[in-house]
């Protein structure tokens, strides 16, 4: 178990493209000690591993794995979402308070934890094939029987989502996320779509999602929020995505549909 911590630490350091000397300067250590830990010649302390993990921006779940590999107990708990009590209630109130605009909460592999009525409206008419539990935001969006046929700028939005997943895979080294990426990237794209920017009557401040609903084109810009300095694995992996209307027509339509 002790020998396992060194290769893990080295893998994270190399992935971040940081030299042993640079990491030592950041973490108030020495390149020699880091080298000894990586090769298994020295057993790192728990405090050392946590400090190094912080400077390497290692995800919370993987920090626990690093500690376990060195023979220590996990430092961060993983609380079931249903047991988060006040936090869970606050998140649900946040989603409801954002209505009529769409908002949802996803976990590290984009499984939908909760969603509001705005999201439910966009899911109208989807195939049961993509509505099976657990609901997954990437499948719902990119599956040819999901939202994809209704997205006017599918090529642009698909490229944005795939690039987002690629960045997360590089950061988290998640097998589950990579499997999801390979699945959704392989979905057929029947229509290359239009350019959201070139075909828009209004200027956009960010790449919009332009989606058909009941004969109208609704336009949104997306924002993703996470928790600062999480101390729990579950909380660290939650993300809140909100879709903000990008033009007055979308605002008016949503307010009429979900008063």
Protein Blocks (a to p, Z undefined) as FASTA:
>chain_A
ZZmmmmmmmmmmmmnopafklmmmmnopafklmmmmmnopaccdfklmmmmmmmnopafk
lmmmmmmmnopacfbdcddfklnommmmmmmmmmmmmpcbdcddddfkopafbdcfklmm
mmgoiafklmpccddfklmmmpmklmmlmmmklmlmmmmmmmmmmmmmmmnopaklmmmm
mmmmmpccfbgbjafklmpcbdcfbdcddddeehiacdddddddddehiabfklmmgccd
ddddfbfklmmmmmmmmZZ
